[in-house]
């Protein structure tokens, strides 16, 4: 068996360290970027859906609303008030459903 020179040992150690750094740092960051992308895309789609639902609610109240919406102009603001209440309700639900760091710490065994 041939003896290896110190230069060969150093090269092997450098290759080992670089490979380990890629495995433990670069690859997880690539995976994290993918999950962040999914999260941003999901948030944008949910946001667009909530906005569309709010506009649909307003349009429904303006066209097919109850009898008090007589079109005289005195009750036009009620549809907008209902839409604001709808958005406030969505915000409150999102606030209470979100994950909290202390809850995640309790779930970890």
Backbone as CSV, one residue per row, in Angstrom:
resi,resn,N_x,N_y,N_z,CA_x,CA_y,CA_z,C_x,C_y,C_z
1,UNK,0.840,-1.154,0.000,0.000,0.000,0.000,0.902,1.238,0.000
2,UNK,0.615,2.132,-0.913,1.471,3.303,-1.063,1.081,4.362,-0.050
3,UNK,2.083,5.014,0.476,1.885,6.109,1.420,1.396,7.336,0.653
4,UNK,0.436,8.044,1.242,-0.080,9.255,0.584,0.658,10.459,1.119
5,UNK,0.839,11.407,0.240,1.566,12.614,0.622,0.636,13.540,1.407
6,UNK,1.208,14.474,2.161,0.364,15.432,2.887,-0.501,16.271,1.951
7,UNK,-0.039,16.565,0.752,-0.836,17.335,-0.213,-2.089,16.554,-0.619
8,UNK,-1.942,15.252,-0.799,-3.093,14.422,-1.141,-4.084,14.371,0.020
9,UNK,-3.563,14.292,1.227,-4.428,14.281,2.409,-5.203,15.594,2.522
10,UNK,-4.529,16.707,2.270,-5.178,18.017,2.346,-6.241,18.141,1.266
11,UNK,-5.941,17.672,0.060,-6.935,17.718,-1.027,-8.162,16.877,-0.692
12,UNK,-7.919,15.699,-0.121,-9.036,14.840,0.251,-9.880,15.487,1.360
13,UNK,-9.209,16.100,2.348,-9.918,16.776,3.424,-10.737,17.948,2.885
14,UNK,-10.158,18.719,1.952,-10.884,19.846,1.356,-12.119,19.343,0.603
15,UNK,-11.962,18.288,-0.184,-13.102,17.727,-0.917,-14.185,17.235,0.042
16,UNK,-13.753,16.626,1.154,-14.704,16.142,2.147,-15.461,17.293,2.788
17,UNK,-14.757,18.367,3.131,-15.406,19.530,3.757,-16.349,20.214,2.785
18,UNK,-15.946,20.384,1.533,-16.805,21.025,0.533,-18.055,20.181,0.288
19,UNK,-17.889,18.886,0.188,-19.045,18.001,-0.001,-20.003,18.051,1.176
20,UNK,-19.457,18.082,2.375,-20.284,18.157,3.577,-21.028,19.492,3.635
21,UNK,-20.349,20.588,3.300,-20.988,21.909,3.316,-22.131,21.965,2.311
22,UNK,-21.925,21.385,1.148,-23.004,21.366,0.147,-24.188,20.543,0.655
23,UNK,-23.882,19.419,1.259,-24.941,18.537,1.741,-25.731,19.179,2.870
24,UNK,-25.061,19.854,3.773,-25.718,20.378,4.970,-26.181,21.822,4.858
25,UNK,-25.700,22.571,3.882,-26.077,23.984,3.781,-26.750,24.323,2.459
26,UNK,-26.162,23.982,1.359,-26.672,24.404,0.057,-27.950,23.654,-0.312
27,UNK,-27.957,22.357,-0.162,-29.143,21.571,-0.536,-30.371,21.931,0.295
28,UNK,-30.264,22.069,1.633,-31.446,22.502,2.395,-31.936,23.892,1.999
29,UNK,-31.019,24.798,1.655,-31.437,26.133,1.229,-32.190,26.082,-0.090
30,UNK,-31.783,25.193,-0.983,-32.518,25.033,-2.247,-33.927,24.519,-1.973
31,UNK,-34.042,23.545,-1.089,-35.365,23.022,-0.736,-36.205,24.084,-0.034
32,UNK,-35.586,24.889,0.814,-36.299,25.960,1.495,-36.828,26.970,0.496
33,UNK,-36.039,27.313,-0.496,-36.490,28.235,-1.538,-37.704,27.715,-2.274
34,UNK,-37.738,26.430,-2.518,-38.898,25.839,-3.198,-40.145,25.954,-2.333
35,UNK,-40.016,25.666,-1.037,-41.176,25.739,-0.148,-41.635,27.174,0.051
36,UNK,-40.698,28.117,0.095,-41.079,29.525,0.196,-41.838,29.936,-1.056
37,UNK,-41.396,29.477,-2.207,-42.109,29.758,-3.458,-43.528,29.229,-3.431
38,UNK,-43.701,28.008,-2.939,-45.054,27.446,-2.817,-45.905,28.282,-1.858
39,UNK,-45.310,28.717,-0.766,-46.043,29.523,0.210,-46.476,30.861,-0.357
40,UNK,-45.585,31.519,-1.088,-45.920,32.812,-1.691,-47.006,32.636,-2.739
41,UNK,-46.876,31.606,-3.574,-47.898,31.353,-4.595,-49.248,31.050,-3.945
42,UNK,-49.255,30.259,-2.899,-50.499,29.951,-2.201,-51.122,31.176,-1.567
43,UNK,-50.290,32.023,-0.965,-50.813,33.242,-0.346,-51.417,34.172,-1.388
44,UNK,-50.757,34.300,-2.537,-51.303,35.148,-3.600,-52.630,34.607,-4.129
45,UNK,-52.716,33.295,-4.297,-53.961,32.709,-4.789,-55.089,32.837,-3.769
46,UNK,-54.793,32.622,-2.501,-55.818,32.781,-1.467,-56.258,34.237,-1.386
47,UNK,-55.303,35.159,-1.452,-55.640,36.579,-1.426,-56.526,36.973,-2.598
48,UNK,-56.186,36.506,-3.789,-57.008,36.806,-4.962,-58.406,36.207,-4.815
49,UNK,-58.489,35.018,-4.255,-59.792,34.390,-4.054,-60.657,35.150,-3.063
50,UNK,-60.045,35.647,-1.994,-60.802,36.408,-0.988,-61.286,37.726,-1.589
51,UNK,-60.436,38.391,-2.361,-60.844,39.642,-3.000,-61.994,39.386,-3.972
52,UNK,-61.891,38.332,-4.766,-62.973,38.005,-5.704,-64.263,37.672,-4.962
53,UNK,-64.164,36.966,-3.847,-65.360,36.650,-3.061,-65.988,37.913,-2.489
54,UNK,-65.164,38.847,-2.037,-65.692,40.109,-1.517,-66.385,40.930,-2.600
55,UNK,-65.785,40.993,-3.768,-66.403,41.727,-4.877,-67.692,41.038,-5.311
56,UNK,-67.690,39.716,-5.316,-68.909,38.990,-5.672,-70.016,39.245,-4.651
57,UNK,-69.667,39.301,-3.378,-70.652,39.602,-2.345,-71.232,41.000,-2.543
58,UNK,-70.374,41.967,-2.817,-70.850,43.328,-3.055,-71.746,43.383,-4.279
59,UNK,-71.340,42.726,-5.331,-72.142,42.743,-6.559,-73.502,42.079,-6.327
60,UNK,-73.506,40.988,-5.561,-74.764,40.319,-5.241,-75.689,41.250,-4.463
61,UNK,-75.131,41.947,-3.475,-75.958,42.851,-2.678,-76.460,44.030,-3.505
62,UNK,-75.702,44.450,-4.494,-76.124,45.565,-5.327,-77.199,45.173,-6.332
63,UNK,-77.146,43.944,-6.832,-78.097,43.541,-7.876,-79.280,42.746,-7.341
64,UNK,-79.027,41.847,-6.424,-80.091,40.959,-5.950,-80.286,41.085,-4.451
65,UNK,-79.999,42.222,-3.921,-80.069,42.414,-2.479,-81.488,42.412,-1.961
66,UNK,-81.612,42.596,-0.679,-82.936,42.595,-0.052,-83.763,43.817,-0.455
67,UNK,-84.963,43.879,0.059,-85.897,44.930,-0.339,-85.438,46.326,0.047
68,UNK,-84.638,46.454,1.118,-84.202,47.781,1.529,-83.259,48.417,0.520
69,UNK,-82.689,47.601,-0.358,-81.817,48.143,-1.401,-82.689,48.552,-2.578
70,UNK,-83.391,49.644,-2.433,-84.376,50.050,-3.433,-83.773,50.797,-4.606
71,UNK,-82.500,51.075,-4.574,-81.873,51.770,-5.680,-82.044,53.271,-5.628
72,UNK,-82.601,53.792,-4.560,-82.804,55.237,-4.460,-81.520,55.973,-4.096
73,UNK,-80.486,55.258,-3.726,-79.226,55.882,-3.378,-79.020,56.064,-1.891
74,UNK,-80.065,55.864,-1.107,-79.944,56.060,0.330,-79.333,54.849,1.035
75,UNK,-79.405,53.701,0.437,-78.908,52.492,1.091,-77.733,51.866,0.331
76,UNK,-77.095,52.604,-0.549,-75.980,52.065,-1.320,-74.806,51.715,-0.407
77,UNK,-74.621,52.449,0.645,-73.490,52.250,1.542,-73.562,50.937,2.302
78,UNK,-74.745,50.342,2.409,-74.887,49.110,3.196,-74.102,47.959,2.563
79,UNK,-74.116,47.869,1.243,-73.349,46.817,0.570,-71.859,46.930,0.853
80,UNK,-71.366,48.169,0.841,-69.949,48.383,1.146,-69.641,48.067,2.612
81,UNK,-70.553,48.369,3.494,-70.378,48.041,4.902,-70.320,46.528,5.098
82,UNK,-71.195,45.813,4.405,-71.183,44.348,4.495,-69.873,43.797,3.956
83,UNK,-69.363,44.381,2.891,-68.094,43.933,2.329,-66.945,44.187,3.312
84,UNK,-66.941,45.324,3.962,-65.904,45.615,4.956,-65.988,44.634,6.125
85,UNK,-67.199,44.334,6.552,-67.379,43.351,7.635,-66.880,41.977,7.187
86,UNK,-67.145,41.613,5.933,-66.665,40.339,5.389,-65.141,40.271,5.435
87,UNK,-64.473,41.340,4.972,-63.015,41.357,4.994,-62.480,41.342,6.424
88,UNK,-63.129,42.049,7.322,-62.701,42.034,8.718,-62.837,40.628,9.308
89,UNK,-63.911,39.942,8.970,-64.110,38.571,9.442,-63.030,37.640,8.903
90,UNK,-62.674,37.790,7.639,-61.610,36.974,7.050,-60.292,37.232,7.766
91,UNK,-60.005,38.492,8.079,-58.766,38.833,8.780,-58.749,38.223,10.181
92,UNK,-59.876,38.295,10.883,-59.948,37.727,12.237,-59.765,36.214,12.193
93,UNK,-60.399,35.565,11.242,-60.243,34.111,11.117,-58.796,33.761,10.806
94,UNK,-58.176,34.476,9.879,-56.775,34.206,9.540,-55.865,34.445,10.739
95,UNK,-56.175,35.438,11.552,-55.355,35.747,12.721,-55.401,34.602,13.733
96,UNK,-56.584,34.034,13.944,-56.708,32.975,14.941,-56.288,31.607,14.428
97,UNK,-56.272,31.431,13.126,-55.906,30.126,12.568,-54.401,30.002,12.374
98,UNK,-53.711,31.117,12.267,-52.273,31.083,12.004,-51.549,30.316,13.093
99,UNK,-50.411,29.737,12.735,-49.617,28.996,13.704,-48.797,29.926,14.555
100,UNK,-48.717,29.636,15.827,-47.916,30.434,16.748,-46.654,29.658,17.104
101,UNK,-45.523,30.334,17.284,-44.277,29.623,17.619,-44.376,28.815,18.907
102,UNK,-45.084,29.331,19.925,-45.169,28.565,21.166,-46.022,27.309,20.987
103,UNK,-47.006,27.339,20.065,-47.785,26.143,19.793,-46.926,25.091,19.100
104,UNK,-46.060,25.521,18.177,-45.201,24.586,17.485,-44.182,23.969,18.444
105,UNK,-43.719,24.745,19.421,-42.764,24.212,20.390,-43.405,23.138,21.248
106,UNK,-44.698,23.299,21.551,-45.408,22.304,22.359,-45.648,21.016,21.579
107,UNK,-45.828,21.133,20.241,-46.119,19.965,19.425,-44.874,19.135,19.169
108,UNK,-43.690,19.725,19.250,-42.458,19.009,18.974,-42.145,18.080,20.141
109,UNK,-41.967,16.782,19.868,-41.689,15.848,20.976,-40.314,16.010,21.535
